[in-house]
Amino acid sequence: MAQIPVQLLLKTLGDFLVSEIRLQRSVRPELEQIMLELQNMRSFLKDVDSRLLKDGAPVSEQEWVEQVRAAAYDIEDMLDEYMLHFGRVRFEFGIPTSFLIRSPTCINNLFKRRIFAMMIEDMKRKISDISARRDRYNLRGLDEGTCSPTVESQVTVERQQLTTTNEAYIAEDSHTDGIDENVDILMKWAQSGDPKLATILLVGMGGSGKTTVARKVYHKLMRNGASAAKKIYRRLMGDSATITQFNCFAWVPVTQSFNAKDVLQRLWIDLGIDGLAMERDVTSLGEAIRQHLHSRRYVIVLDDVWSSDVLNTVGFAFPKHDHQCRLIVTSRLENVAYGSIEVETFSPTKIHRVKPLKPEDSMKLFSRNAFREDQERRCPEHLQETCEKLVDRCNGLPLALVCLGAVISRRERTQLEWTGFYDRLSWELEVNPGLGRVRAIFSLSFDELPIHLKACFLYCGIFPKNHLIKASKLIRLWVSEGLVEEKDGTTLEQVGKQYIEELTQRSLLLVVEKNDKGRVKSCQMHELLRELMMPMSKRQGLSRIIHESGNGSQDHVSRNERSRSLSLMGSTDKIIKEICLRDPKKARRVRSLLMFDSPRIPSLLHKFMLLRVLDLQGVFIEELPHSIGHLYHLRYLNLRNTNLKRIPRSLGKLHNLQALDIRDNQIERIPNLSKVKKLRYVSAYSHFIHPYTISQFSGCDFPRHICKSECLQKLSGINATNKIIETIGNLTQLKTLGLFKVKQEHGEKLCKSIETMKDLLCLGISADSEGELRLELLNTPPPHLEDIWLFGRIERFPKWVKGVINLRRLGLYFSKLRDSPTPYLQELPNLEWFKLYDAYDGRKLKFQANNFPKLKTLTIVKLLKLRSIIVEEEALPQLQTLSICGCPELKRIPDHHRLTNLKKLDLVDMPHYTVTS
């Protein structure tokens, strides 16, 4: 996987040559030549890496790839060392780099200049030698994105065989457990009364049983639809529409190397159309198929679709008449039905993500394969615990359960043997031929990723197993590591969100939770996928997790350790010393250092001189060492929940710092950051303890220079001062603002500052404990504002809020409003979430008819004088969750029959005499 370090190095080299314009004349041409050689190599690496992934590359190619990767890392280290010396001095003392490296009086810098030039010259020779070996090894790399006919044909056959074999392997037992729920949902959609051609998209990761589910649906639909049994079945499914009997069926496997003519030829044959399909072109084939289907009620399955191009190019062959026809598509990618010209005229696509098997169904499927020779096919009691662990690692994935069961069935049925298999599962997955199907199905998805997504996906392996990965944190890490590509008119954070969505749509990351806006909030790697990717990542020197228990290190750090990203778990002092003292170069190679469940900060942290990412969240830190300021390359610093009381002034030396997270600490003041020009993210507030009080809402005191940061996207947890309020309007590029301790007299200037923030998406303002928020003077609110959080007394509800048409979430805390806020909010077209916490002193809260069209969540807390909540007919039509807490006078709550979509009603700390109106 040398593509990744080479790609990242090319970006680093490009940035370096741009920033160091006055680089000495003897060095620049050498670096440009190295860059050119690497660009030429890149086109060969794609093909070689693909073969390596399938264990099909010869040893000579593997050695060549290792040489390229090692050279790429060495060059990156060399450039970072250069910037560590010359860039830091320039930053701290304001001396131009060109002066430092040219001045004859500066002997030390003159010597370093010569050393650097010699290293560059040596590295150029090494790269040229590696390039020459490519010809000696007779490598036949391919241009990026292309594939020779021979290779393409071979890959197509392999993928078709793999899909067919896996389907048969999962479905060989006709009683496949746990898929009936998936089948029932698709049957109900297929047999609905929608007269138009409907597309049903069945999505899931490789090996999840998509094809098996589609086969069962397909065979059910092929049966006689007019039979009495089927009529009863459909009525039981709640279908009151006219029963449809399909009379035309076709099943077409599609594969990654999609060819429109091949798909149409397969469709032609499966439909049984007379004539020779081979003699026709794509247009002729499509028109003939369209004519054949014109008067028929057809069901067509396109299995294993990898691109929306499939429906774009063959969709014209499916007539869109009102005969209740169905197009069923199986895919690993959720977006294959989007952006299609032809599909736009279909009935809206219904998307179903195949659900993983439940634990009990997983155990049944595993046992039926692991104990296939037993009549009952059940797990014996002495192996129960080990079997449950193995099943748990499969996360409900049918293919993995079947393969693991088949492999372990050949082992002696002793607890020692089976426990040993579980303990070395990572090794078994990597080398055991019986698990080749599992390796292949995951490799297929990974190999198809573009290079930037491969790097981002492999980086996820830095988190421990079963770790809940916060999407926002993952994006910040990607940005700090330089893994996110810049796009015109889009921030790096927005591009990172697109990466998250693409990886989840490809079923490589599993969505655990979505936020109120429907975006991914947290995700996980599938356990087996992680097990397969981690050895690869370790071999490539990308990332490694090192455990250390209280009794000593569980993982040995080899002398050849080249990992760029390290996760340290447990008591880490011993492992840090092993890395830093045995070979200091190891520490200088590390770019990311994350600590999990560690009791204290390592004493030799300053030895990791080239760090870009340092995550110490949850580590107890009595005092952050002053040496933190020596980490010149540091871009991401997470000190959340570390019990810190102060930040050293040396933090102001972190010239490249982009993200600073100091939430949930006791820090009161932030040092001068005027020289830290690249800050994009700052979060400094603490989470609040229920029951809330206004005095809890406090951030940190920042120097006013923070308001000159031109790159800042998020600033949350800054205390308001007169100087801050006067200058915060300079942050016109800001996306998120969280301002605390706002005084009443700040109102007018604050409103003017907010009006300048045209890109603001989220606004949070908290008054000081005595004051009142004066926000009514905000005449032109930011046009894209989606979230508003207001903490503190409000004499008059700001009328401008009703004009924020993109507002999706609104929280009002301690507002003490005399008049109901609902008349100002009821016509907001996109409001989905609304919370009132001690925010209204009135007795009645009324929701008028035909208002709050999209509100899904309504939370009412501590409205002490509230006596009734009235919901008129057709108000709150989308409300799904209603929570009411601590309203002692409330005696009337809405009639649930009027809230037709209500799914959850929470009543907490309410008097027993509250009744339904």
Stockholm file with secondary structure:
# STOCKHOLM 1.0

chainA/1-917         MAQIPVQLLLKTLGDFLVSEIRLQRSVRPELEQIMLELQNMRSFLKDVDSRLLKDGAPVSEQEWVEQVRAAAYDIEDMLDEYMLHFGRVRFEFGIPTSFLIRSPTCINNLFKRRIFAMMIEDMKRKISDISARRDRYNLRGLDEGTCSPTVESQVTVERQQLTTTNEAYIAEDSHTDGIDENVDILMKWAQSGDPKLATILLVGMGGSGKTTVARKVYHKLMRNGASAAKKIYRRLMGDSATITQFNCFAWVPVTQSFNAKDVLQRLWIDLGIDGLAMERDVTSLGEAIRQHLHSRRYVIVLDDVWSSDVLNTVGFAFPKHDHQCRLIVTSRLENVAYGSIEVETFSPTKIHRVKPLKPEDSMKLFSRNAFREDQERRCPEHLQETCEKLVDRCNGLPLALVCLGAVISRRERTQLEWTGFYDRLSWELEVNPGLGRVRAIFSLSFDELPIHLKACFLYCGIFPKNHLIKASKLIRLWVSEGLVEEKDGTTLEQVGKQYIEELTQRSLLLVVEKNDKGRVKSCQMHELLRELMMPMSKRQGLSRIIHESGNGSQDHVSRNERSRSLSLMGSTDKIIKEICLRDPKKARRVRSLLMFDSPRIPSLLHKFMLLRVLDLQGVFIEELPHSIGHLYHLRYLNLRNTNLKRIPRSLGKLHNLQALDIRDNQIERIPNLSKVKKLRYVSAYSHFIHPYTISQFSGCDFPRHICKSECLQKLSGINATNKIIETIGNLTQLKTLGLFKVKQEHGEKLCKSIETMKDLLCLGISADSEGELRLELLNTPPPHLEDIWLFGRIERFPKWVKGVINLRRLGLYFSKLRDSPTPYLQELPNLEWFKLYDAYDGRKLKFQANNFPKLKTLTIVKLLKLRSIIVEEEALPQLQTLSICGCPELKRIPDHHRLTNLKKLDLVDMPHYTVTS
#=GR chainA/1-917 SS CTHHHHHHHHHHHHHHHHHCTTCCTTTHHHHHHHHHHHHHHHHHHHHHHHHHHTTCSCHHHHHHHHHHHHHHHHHHHHHHHHIIIIIHHHHHHCCCHHHHHHCTTCHHHHHHHHHHHHHHHHHHHHHHHHHHHHHHTTCCCCCTTCCCHHHHHHHHHHHHHHHHHHHHHHHTSTTCTTCHHHHHHHHHHHTSSCCSCEEEEEECCTTSSHHHHHHHHHHHHHSCTTSHHHHHHHHHTTCCSCCCCCCEEEEEECCSSCCHHHHHHHHHHHHTCSSCGGGSCHHHHHHHHHHHHTTSCEEEEEEEECCTHHHHHHGGGSCCCSSCCEEEEEESCGGGGSSCTTGGGSEEEEEEECCCCCHHHHHHHHHHHHTTTSSSCCCCGGGHHHHHHHHHHTTTCHHHHHHHHHHHTTSCCCHHHHHHHHHTHHHHHHHCGGGHHHHHHHHHHHHTSCHHHHHHHHHGGGSCTTCCEEHHHHHHHHHHTTCSCCBTTBCHHHHHHHHHHHHHHTTSEEEEEECTTSSEEEEEECHHHHHHHHHHHHHTTSEEEEEEETTEESSCCCTTCCCSEEEEEESCHHHHHHHHHHCHHHHHHCCEEEEESCSBCCTTGGGCTTCSEEECTTCBCSSCCGGGGGCTTCCEEECTTSCCCCCCGGGGGCTTCCEEECCSSCCCBCCCCTTCTTCCEEECCCCCCSSCCGGGCCCBBCCGGGGGCSSCCEEEEEECCHHHHHHGGGCTTCSEEEEEEECGGGHHHHHHHHHTCTTCCEEEEEECSSCBCCCTTCCSCCTTCCEEEEESBCSSCCGGGGGCTTCCEEEEESCCBSSCSHHHHTTCSSCCEEEEESCBCCSEEEECTTCCTTCCEEEEECCTTCCEEEECTTSSTTCCEEEEESCTTCCEECCTTTCTTCCEEEEESCCTTCEEC
#=GC SS_cons         CTHHHHHHHHHHHHHHHHHCTTCCTTTHHHHHHHHHHHHHHHHHHHHHHHHHHTTCSCHHHHHHHHHHHHHHHHHHHHHHHHIIIIIHHHHHHCCCHHHHHHCTTCHHHHHHHHHHHHHHHHHHHHHHHHHHHHHHTTCCCCCTTCCCHHHHHHHHHHHHHHHHHHHHHHHTSTTCTTCHHHHHHHHHHHTSSCCSCEEEEEECCTTSSHHHHHHHHHHHHHSCTTSHHHHHHHHHTTCCSCCCCCCEEEEEECCSSCCHHHHHHHHHHHHTCSSCGGGSCHHHHHHHHHHHHTTSCEEEEEEEECCTHHHHHHGGGSCCCSSCCEEEEEESCGGGGSSCTTGGGSEEEEEEECCCCCHHHHHHHHHHHHTTTSSSCCCCGGGHHHHHHHHHHTTTCHHHHHHHHHHHTTSCCCHHHHHHHHHTHHHHHHHCGGGHHHHHHHHHHHHTSCHHHHHHHHHGGGSCTTCCEEHHHHHHHHHHTTCSCCBTTBCHHHHHHHHHHHHHHTTSEEEEEECTTSSEEEEEECHHHHHHHHHHHHHTTSEEEEEEETTEESSCCCTTCCCSEEEEEESCHHHHHHHHHHCHHHHHHCCEEEEESCSBCCTTGGGCTTCSEEECTTCBCSSCCGGGGGCTTCCEEECTTSCCCCCCGGGGGCTTCCEEECCSSCCCBCCCCTTCTTCCEEECCCCCCSSCCGGGCCCBBCCGGGGGCSSCCEEEEEECCHHHHHHGGGCTTCSEEEEEEECGGGHHHHHHHHHTCTTCCEEEEEECSSCBCCCTTCCSCCTTCCEEEEESBCSSCCGGGGGCTTCCEEEEESCCBSSCSHHHHTTCSSCCEEEEESCBCCSEEEECTTCCTTCCEEEEECCTTCCEEEECTTSSTTCCEEEEESCTTCCEECCTTTCTTCCEEEEESCCTTCEEC
//
